[in-house]
């Protein structure tokens, strides 16, 4: 095969891109991957994740098919429960306010287990998410929130395993190679124009798969599509996800689809850098807020921290934090719940204050009205239904009553020192707007017909997520639709 001619070119270097490339390769196609980042920063947003993947499963046997090396002790001390297809469907519908494309959701849900089993065959290993998604109660771990497994080594481990699989199966990756435009002939995509080493050249292909992320790292596009103030958000992941795949596809008449004014955005350390730091990974996130309260610069609570499990609220609360005065908030914990904090609260690069009294704490919360904060905590403490048992593994109904914004679950008084405050701002993960695709991952034109030779997977698929996102669904979506795109492209090439 000439170095400038391929059966399939995959634009991107993250989880969806690898799934597409490996699926096309196993179907007999020659495949080339193009990664805009240098190798040291390769892997797209997937490299910055914790590696959690939401999957429908009916019990322990399904889990064992993905984690065959579970020990007898782990099996004996763990209640893996089930996360059925119906539960996955319901979660997708509920958190997206019933706007998600039902055809895409059906593919995502029904193929999730098969996609992860296929990944396992490719050398991707999984482990249960102990600690972050299960608490030990009466000697047994119980998983909650529909999220049970993660890739070994998190996002960095996932990309390392994918990269090894690609090399093993003969899929070359060209780093520091940016796709600039799609080439077309008689309405079909026949390759792309690229820039590498400062030189522009052309690569020809019988099919191109776009799997190069959304526009979250493009401050101008964020402000254009998400709205004023979004240029001030921190970027959790890759600085290379600037929407180039979307731009190229739209330029040749692809149909935009989905929630272009929406995104996945979380509470992120207030002093984190502009873009993701691979040395820290996703540890700038602060996701134990269901067991805390959050206050803004006015010293007021502004959101129901216990509305649902963290998995179903964290991706939308970043937007709410961005809307607060100064684009920040403080998470407040007392010593009763410190043991429930996730590991990210223990990193060195953190904006944290501690105090032995609430008065002392109030004086350390930079930018917060001290008197208003103390009054808010007093009102909150008085409203907690302490007669309702606290249980972190379920939505326990331990709530407040009579507040302007009540806390629905896991409400505990802020009363036992030492007290801790963690400053957070908004960290954007990925954007929800994307391209319209068929059930074969073909990109659809403005005439609502598939564009011959063009496929898409990953973040730039539109129509799956609106307003919010069930935790762990992004990587699963990338795997499912990447595999579909790779197989579809290879089948088209064979024809």
For each residue, the residues with C-beta under 8 A, 3 or more apart:
1: 5 6 7 30
2: 5
3:
4: 201 202 203 204
5: 1 2 203 204 205
6: 1 9 30 31 32 203 204 205 206
7: 1 24 29 30 31 205 206 207 489 490 493
8: 21 24 29 30 31 32 205 206 207 208 209 486 489 490 493
9: 6 31 32 33 34 191 192 203 205 207 208 209
10: 17 20 21 24 31 32 33 34 208 209 211 486
11: 17 34 179 192 208 209 210 211 212 245
12: 16 17 33 34 35 44 209 210 211 212 213 245 458
13: 17 18 33 34 35 36 37 42 43 44 173 175 212
14: 17 18 43 44 45 46 47 159 211 212 213 458 478
15: 18 19 44 46 158 159 162 458 475 478 479 482
16: 12 19 20 46 211 457 458 459 477 478 479 481 482
17: 10 11 12 13 14 20 21 33 35 44 209 211 212 457 458 482
18: 13 14 15 21 22 33 159 162 163 165 166 482
19: 15 16 22 23 115 119 162 457 478 479 482 483 486
20: 10 16 17 23 24 209 211 455 457 482 483 485 486 489
21: 8 10 17 18 24 25 31 33 166 171 209 486
22: 18 19 25 26 122 162 165 166 169 171 486
23: 19 20 26 27 482 483 484 485 486 487 490
24: 7 8 10 20 21 27 29 31 207 209 486 487 489 490
25: 21 22 28 29 30 31 169 170 171 486 490
26: 22 23 169
27: 23 24 486 487 490 491 494
28: 25 490 494
29: 7 8 24 25 207 489 490 493 494
30: 1 6 7 8 25
31: 6 7 8 9 10 21 24 25 171 486
32: 6 8 9 10 171 172 174 203 205
33: 9 10 12 13 17 18 21 166 171 172 173 174
34: 9 10 11 12 13 174 177 178 179 192 194 203
35: 12 13 17 39 42 44 173 174 175 176 177
36: 13 176 177 178 179 212 240 244
37: 13 40 41 42 43 44 175 176 238 240
38: 41 42 175 176
39: 35 42 175 176
40: 37
41: 37 38 47 238 239 240 278
42: 13 35 37 38 39 47 159 163 173 175
43: 13 14 37 46 47 155 156 159 238
44: 12 13 14 15 17 35 37 47 212 213 237 238 240 241 458
45: 14 48 49 213 216 236 237 238 241 276 429 430 459 474
46: 14 15 16 43 49 155 158 159 475 478
47: 14 41 42 43 44 155 156 158 159 237 238 278
48: 45 155 236 237 238 276 278 281 282
49: 45 46 52 154 155 158 237 282 474 475
50: 132 150 154 155 281 282
51: 150 151 152 153 154 155 157 158 475
52: 49 129 132 133 147 149 150 471 472 475
53: 116 126 149 150 151 472 475 476 479
54: 83 88 112 146 147 470 471 472 473 476
55: 66 83 112 113 116 148 149 476
56: 83 84 85 87 88 109 110 112 113
57: 62 63 80 82 83 84 113 148
58: 61 62 82 84
59: 62 63 80 81 82
60: 63 64 75 80
61: 58 64 65
62: 57 58 59 65 66 113
63: 57 59 60 66 67 70 80 128 148 149
64: 60 61 67 68 70
65: 61 62 68 117 120
66: 55 62 63 116 117 120 126 149
67: 63 64 70 126 127 128 149
68: 64 65
69:
70: 63 64 67 74 75 128
71: 74 75
72: 75 76
73: 76 77
74: 70 71 77 78 128
75: 60 70 71 72 78
76: 72 73
77: 73 74 136 139 140 141
78: 74 75 128 134 140 141 142 143
79: 140 141 142 143
80: 57 59 60 63 128 143 148
81: 59 142 143
82: 57 58 59 87
83: 54 55 56 57 87 88 146 148
84: 56 57 58 87 88
85: 56 88 89 109 110
86: 89 90
87: 56 82 83 84 90 91 146
88: 54 56 83 84 85 91 92 108 109 112 146
89: 85 86 92 93 105 106 109
90: 86 87 93 94
91: 87 88 94 95 146 312 470
92: 88 89 95 96 100 105 108 109 470 473
93: 89 90 96 98 100 105
94: 90 91 97 98 312
95: 91 92 312 467 468 469 470
96: 92 93 99 100 464 465 466 467 468 469
97: 94 466 467 468
98: 93 94
99: 96 259 466 467
100: 92 93 96 104 105 463 464 465 466
101: 104 105 257 463 464
102: 105 106
103: 106 107 439
104: 100 101 107 108 437 439 461 463 464
105: 89 92 93 100 101 102 108 109 464
106: 89 102 103 109 110
107: 103 104 110 111 439 480 481 484
108: 88 92 104 105 111 112 464 473 476 477 480 481
109: 56 85 88 89 92 105 106 112
110: 56 85 106 107
111: 107 108 114 115 480 483 484
112: 54 55 56 88 108 109 115 116 476 480
113: 55 56 57 62 116 117
114: 111 117 118
115: 19 111 112 118 119 476 479 480 483
116: 53 55 66 112 113 119 120 124 126 149 476 479
117: 65 66 113 114 120 121
118: 114 115 121 122 479 483
119: 19 115 116 122 124 479
120: 65 66 116 117 123 124 125 126
121: 117 118
122: 22 118 119 162 165
123: 120 161 164 165 168
124: 116 119 120 151 158 161 162 165
125: 120 151 152 161
126: 53 66 67 116 120 149 150 151 152
127: 67 149 150 152
128: 63 67 70 74 78 80 134 143 148 149 150
129: 52 132 133 134 143 147 148 149 150
130: 133 134 141
131: 134 342 343
132: 50 52 129 342 343
133: 52 129 130 143 144 145 147 148 311
134: 78 128 129 130 131 141 142 143 144 393
135: 141 142 144 340 392 393
136: 77 139 140 141
137: 140 142 391 393
138:
139: 77 136
140: 77 78 79 136 137
141: 77 78 79 130 134 135 136
142: 78 79 81 134 135 137 393
143: 78 79 80 81 128 129 133 134 147 148
144: 133 134 135 309 393 394
145: 133 309 310 311 312 471
146: 54 83 87 88 91 311 470 472
147: 52 54 129 133 143 311 471 472
148: 55 57 63 80 83 128 129 133 143
149: 52 53 55 63 66 67 116 126 127 128 129
150: 50 51 52 53 126 127 128 129 154 472
151: 51 53 124 125 126 154 155 157 158 161 475
152: 51 125 126 127 157 161
153: 51 156 157 158 160 161
154: 49 50 51 150 151 157 158 281 282
155: 43 46 47 48 49 50 51 151 158 159 281 282
156: 43 47 153 159 160 278 281
157: 51 151 152 153 154 160 161
158: 15 46 47 49 51 124 151 153 154 155 161 162 475
159: 14 15 18 42 43 46 47 155 156 162 163
160: 153 156 157 163 164
161: 123 124 125 151 152 153 157 158 164 165
162: 15 18 19 22 122 124 158 159 165 166
163: 18 42 159 160 166 167 173
164: 123 160 161 167 168
165: 18 22 122 123 124 161 162 168 169
166: 18 21 22 33 162 163 169 171 173
167: 163 164 170 171
168: 123 164 165
169: 22 25 26 165 166
170: 25 167
171: 21 22 25 31 32 33 166 167
172: 32 33
173: 13 33 35 42 163 166
174: 32 33 34 35 177 196
175: 13 35 37 38 39 42
176: 35 36 37 38 39 196 197
177: 34 35 36 174 194 195 196
178: 34 36 194 195 196 244
179: 11 34 36 182 192 193 194 212 244 245 248
180: 192 193 194 195 200 244 248
181: 192 193 248 251
182: 179 189 191 192 193 208 248 249 251 252 454
183: 189 190 191 192 193 202 204
184: 187 188 189 190 252
185: 188 190
186:
187: 184 451 452
188: 184 185 451 452 453
189: 182 183 184 205 207 208 252 451 452 453 454
190: 183 184 185 204 205 206 453
191: 9 182 183 202 203 204 205 208
192: 9 11 34 179 180 181 182 183 202 203 205 208 248
193: 179 180 181 182 183 200 201 202 203
194: 34 177 178 179 180 200 201 202 203
195: 177 178 180 198 199 200
196: 174 176 177 178 199 201
197: 176
198: 195
199: 195 196
200: 180 193 194 195
201: 4 193 194 196
202: 4 183 191 192 193 194
203: 4 5 6 9 32 34 191 192 193 194
204: 4 5 6 183 190 191
205: 5 6 7 8 9 32 189 190 191 192 208 453
206: 6 7 8 190 453 492 493
207: 7 8 9 24 29 189 453 454 455 489 490 492 493
208: 8 9 10 11 182 189 191 192 205 453 454 455
209: 8 9 10 11 12 17 20 21 24 441 455 456 457 482 485 486 489
210: 11 12 245 248 249 435 443 454 455 456 457 460
211: 10 11 12 14 16 17 20 245 456 457 458 460 478 482 485
212: 11 12 13 14 17 36 44 179 241 244 245 458 460
213: 12 14 44 45 216 238 240 241 243 245 430 458 459 460
214: 241 243 246 263 430 431 432 433 434 459 460
215: 218 221 222 225 241 242 243 246 431 433
216: 45 213 222 235 236 237 241 263 428 429 430 431
217: 235 237 238 239 240 241 242 275
218: 215 221 222 241 242 243
219: 222 223 230 231
220: 223 224 231
221: 215 218 224 225 242 243
222: 215 216 218 219 225 226 230 231 233 428 431
223: 219 220 226 227 228 229 230 231
224: 220 221
225: 215 221 222 260 261 431 433
226: 222 223 230 261 262 263 431
227: 223 230 261
228: 223
229: 223 232 233 322 323 327
230: 219 222 223 226 227 233 322 428
231: 219 220 222 223
232: 229 322 327 426
233: 222 229 230 265 318 322 327 425 426 427 428
234: 268 272 273 274 275 284 425 426 427 428
235: 216 217 238 239 274 275 276 427 428
236: 45 48 216 266 268 276 282 284 285 427 428 429
237: 44 45 47 48 49 216 217 241 275 276 429 430
238: 37 41 43 44 45 47 48 213 217 235 241 275 276
239: 41 217 235 274 275 276
240: 36 37 41 44 213 217
241: 44 45 212 213 214 215 216 217 218 237 238 430 459
242: 215 217 218 221
243: 213 214 215 218 221 246 247 431
244: 36 178 179 180 212 247 248
245: 11 12 179 210 211 212 213 248 249 456 460
246: 214 215 243 249 250 256 433 434 435 460
247: 243 244 250 251
248: 179 180 181 182 192 210 244 245 251 252
249: 182 210 245 246 252 254 435 443 454 456 460
250: 246 247 253 254 256
251: 181 182 247 248
252: 182 184 189 248 249 451 454
253: 250 445 446 447 451
254: 249 250 435 436 443 444 445 446 451 454
255: 435 436 443 444 445 446 448
256: 246 250 260 433 434 435 436 462
257: 101 433 434 435 436 437 444 462 463
258: 262 432 433 434 461 462 463 464 465 466
259: 99 262 432 433 462 465 466 467
260: 225 256 431 432 433 462
261: 225 226 227 433
262: 226 258 259 431 432 433 465 466 467
263: 214 216 226 319 428 429 430 431 432
264: 315 318 428 429 430 431 432 465 469 474
265: 233 315 316 317 318 319 322 426 427 428 429
266: 236 285 287 314 315 317 318 426 427 429
267: 285 286 287 289 294 314 317 318 321 329 331 424 425 426 427
268: 234 236 272 284 285 286 318 424 425 426 427
269: 272 284 285 286 349 350 351 422 423 424 425 427
270: 328 351 423 424 425
271: 349 351 423
272: 234 268 269 277 280 284 349 425 427
273: 234 276 277
274: 234 235 239
275: 217 234 235 237 238 239
276: 45 48 235 236 237 238 239 273 280 281
277: 272 273 280 281 284 349
278: 41 47 48 156 281
279:
280: 272 276 277 283 284 347 349
281: 48 50 154 155 156 276 277 278
282: 48 49 50 154 155 236 285 344
283: 280 343 344 347 349
284: 234 236 268 269 272 277 280 344 347 349 427
285: 236 266 267 268 269 282 314 344 427
286: 267 268 269 289 331 344 345 422 424
287: 266 267 310 314 342 344
288: 291 292 310 331 333 337 340 341 342 345
289: 267 286 292 294 305 310 314 317 331
290: 305 306 309 310 313 409 410
291: 288 333 337 340 341 392 410 412
292: 288 289 305 331 332 333 337
293: 301 305 331 332 377 380 407 414
294: 267 289 301 302 303 305 321 329 330 331 332 424
295: 298 299 300 301 302 329 330 332 365 368 373 376
296: 299 300 302 324 325 326 328 329 368
297: 324 325 326 328 367 368 369
298: 295 325 368 369 372
299: 295 296 368 369 370 371 372 373 374 375 376
300: 295 296 372 376
301: 293 294 295 305 376 380 403 405 407
302: 294 295 296 320 324 329 405
303: 294 307 317 320 405
304: 307 405 406 407 408
305: 289 290 292 293 294 301 407 410
306: 290 395 399 407 408 409 410 411
307: 303 304 313 408 409
308: 311 312 313 395 408 409
309: 144 145 290 312 313 395
310: 145 287 288 289 290 313 314 471
311: 133 145 146 147 308 314 470 471 472
312: 91 94 95 145 308 309 468 470 471
313: 290 307 308 309 310 316 317 468
314: 266 267 285 287 289 310 311 317 318 471
315: 264 265 266 318 429 468 469 471
316: 265 313 319 320 467 468 469
317: 265 266 267 289 303 313 314 320 321
318: 233 264 265 266 267 268 314 315 321 322 426 427 428
319: 263 265 316 322 323 426
320: 302 303 316 317 323 324
321: 267 294 317 318 324 327 328 329 424 425 426
322: 229 230 232 233 265 318 319 327 425 426
323: 229 319 320
324: 296 297 302 320 321 327 328 329
325: 296 297 298
326: 296 297 367
327: 229 232 233 321 322 324 425 426
328: 270 296 297 321 324 367 423 424 425
329: 267 294 295 296 302 321 324 423 424 425
330: 294 295 365 368 421 422 423 424
331: 267 286 288 289 292 293 294 421 422 424
332: 292 293 294 295 361 377 414 419 420 421
333: 288 291 292 337 338 341 414 419 420 421 422
334: 337 338 412 413 414 415 416 417 418 419 420
335: 338 416 417 418 419
336: 412 415 416
337: 288 291 292 333 334 340 341 412
338: 333 334 335 341 420
339:
340: 135 288 291 337 392
341: 288 291 333 337 338 345 346
342: 131 132 287 288 345
343: 131 132 283 346 347
344: 282 283 284 285 286 287 347
345: 286 288 341 342 350 352 422
346: 341 343
347: 280 283 284 343 344 350
348:
349: 269 271 272 277 280 283 284
350: 269 345 347 422
351: 269 270 271 422 423 424
352: 345 420 421 422 423
353: 361 364 365 420 421
354: 361 418 419 420 421
355: 358 360 361 363 364 417 418 419
356: 360 417 418 419
357: 360 361 417 419
358: 355 361 362 374 377 414 419
359: 362 363 374
360: 355 356 357 363 364
361: 332 353 354 355 357 358 364 365 419 421
362: 358 359 365 368 370 373 374
363: 355 359 360 370
364: 353 355 360 361 421
365: 295 330 353 361 362 368 370 373 421 423
366: 423
367: 297 326 328
368: 295 296 297 298 299 330 362 365 372 373
369: 297 298 299 372 373
370: 299 362 363 365 373 374
371: 299 374 375
372: 298 299 300 368 369 375 376
373: 295 299 362 365 368 369 370 376 377
374: 299 358 359 362 370 371 377 378
375: 299 371 372 378 379
376: 295 299 300 301 372 373 379 380
377: 293 332 358 373 374 380 381 414
378: 374 375 381 382
379: 375 376 382 383 403
380: 293 301 376 377 383 384 400 403 407 413 414
381: 377 378 384 413 414 415
382: 378 379
383: 379 380 400 401 402 403 406 411
384: 380 381 398 399 400 407 411 412 413
385: 388 398 399 400 401 411
386: 413
387:
388: 385 396 397 398 399
389: 396 398
390: 396 398 410 412
391: 137 394 396 398
392: 135 291 340 396 410
393: 134 135 137 142 144
394: 144 391
395: 306 308 309 408 409
396: 388 389 390 391 392 409 410
397: 388 408 409
398: 384 385 388 389 390 391 409 410 411 412
399: 306 384 385 388 406 407 408 409 411
400: 380 383 384 385 403 406 407 411
401: 383 385 406
402: 383 406
403: 301 379 380 383 400 406 407
404:
405: 301 302 303 304
406: 304 383 399 400 401 402 403
407: 293 301 304 305 306 380 384 399 400 403 410 411
408: 304 306 307 308 395 397 399 411
409: 290 306 307 308 395 396 397 398 399
410: 290 291 305 306 390 392 396 398 407
411: 306 383 384 385 398 399 400 407 408
412: 291 334 336 337 384 390 398
413: 334 380 381 384 386
414: 293 332 333 334 358 377 380 381 419
415: 334 336 381
416: 334 335 336
417: 334 335 355 356 357
418: 334 335 354 355 356
419: 332 333 334 335 354 355 356 357 358 361 414
420: 332 333 334 338 352 353 354
421: 330 331 332 333 352 353 354 361 364 365
422: 269 286 330 331 333 345 350 351 352
423: 269 270 271 328 329 330 351 352 365 366
424: 267 268 269 270 286 294 321 328 329 330 331 351
425: 233 234 267 268 269 270 272 321 322 327 328 329
426: 232 233 234 265 266 267 268 318 319 321 322 327
427: 233 234 235 236 265 266 267 268 269 272 284 285 318
428: 216 222 230 233 234 235 236 263 264 265 318 431
429: 45 216 236 237 263 264 265 266 315 474
430: 45 213 214 216 237 241 263 264 459 474
431: 214 215 216 222 225 226 243 260 262 263 264 428 434 459
432: 214 258 259 260 262 263 264 462 464 465 466 469
433: 214 215 225 246 256 257 258 259 260 261 262 462
434: 214 246 256 257 258 431 456 459 460 461 462 463
435: 210 246 249 254 255 256 257 443 444 456 460 461 462
436: 254 255 256 257 443 444 448 462 463
437: 104 257 440 441 442 443 444 455 456 461 462 463 481
438: 441 442 444 450
439: 103 104 107 484
440: 437 450 455 484 488
441: 209 437 438 455 456 457 461 481 484 485 488
442: 437 438 450 451 454 455 488
443: 210 249 254 255 435 436 437 450 451 454 455 456
444: 254 255 257 435 436 437 438 448 449 450 451
445: 253 254 255 448 449 450 451
446: 253 254 255
447: 253
448: 255 436 444 445
449: 444 445
450: 438 440 442 443 444 445 454
451: 187 188 189 252 253 254 442 443 444 445 454
452: 187 188 189 492
453: 188 189 190 205 206 207 208 492
454: 182 189 207 208 210 249 252 254 442 443 450 451
455: 20 207 208 209 210 437 440 441 442 443 485 488 489
456: 209 210 211 245 249 434 435 437 441 443 460 461 481 485
457: 16 17 19 20 209 210 211 441 460 461 478 481 482 484 485
458: 12 14 15 16 17 44 211 212 213 461 477 478 481 482
459: 16 45 213 214 241 430 431 434 474 478
460: 210 211 212 213 214 245 246 249 434 435 456 457
461: 104 258 434 435 437 441 456 457 458 464 477 481
462: 256 257 258 259 260 432 433 434 435 436 437
463: 100 101 104 257 258 434 436 437
464: 96 100 101 104 105 108 258 432 461 473 477
465: 96 100 258 259 262 264 432 468 469 473
466: 96 97 99 100 258 259 262 432
467: 95 96 97 99 259 262 316
468: 95 96 97 312 313 315 316 465
469: 95 96 264 315 316 432 465 473 474
470: 54 91 92 95 146 311 312 473
471: 52 54 145 147 310 311 312 314 315
472: 52 53 54 146 147 150 311 475 476
473: 54 92 108 464 465 469 470 476 477
474: 45 49 264 429 430 459 469 477 478
475: 15 46 49 51 52 53 151 158 472 478 479
476: 53 54 55 108 112 115 116 472 473 479 480
477: 16 108 458 461 464 473 474 480 481
478: 14 15 16 19 46 211 457 458 459 474 475 481 482
479: 15 16 19 53 115 116 118 119 475 476 482 483
480: 107 108 111 112 115 476 477 483 484
481: 16 107 108 437 441 456 457 458 461 477 478 484 485
482: 15 16 17 18 19 20 23 209 211 457 458 478 479 485 486
483: 19 20 23 111 115 118 479 480 486 487
484: 23 107 111 439 440 441 457 480 481 487 488
485: 20 23 209 211 441 455 456 457 481 482 488 489
486: 8 10 19 20 21 22 23 24 25 27 31 209 482 483 489 490
487: 23 24 27 483 484 490 491
488: 440 441 442 455 484 485 491 492
489: 7 8 20 24 29 207 209 455 485 486 492 493
490: 7 8 23 24 25 27 28 29 207 486 487 493 494
491: 27 487 488 494 495
492: 206 207 452 453 488 489 495
493: 7 8 29 206 207 489 490
494: 27 28 29 490 491
495: 491 492
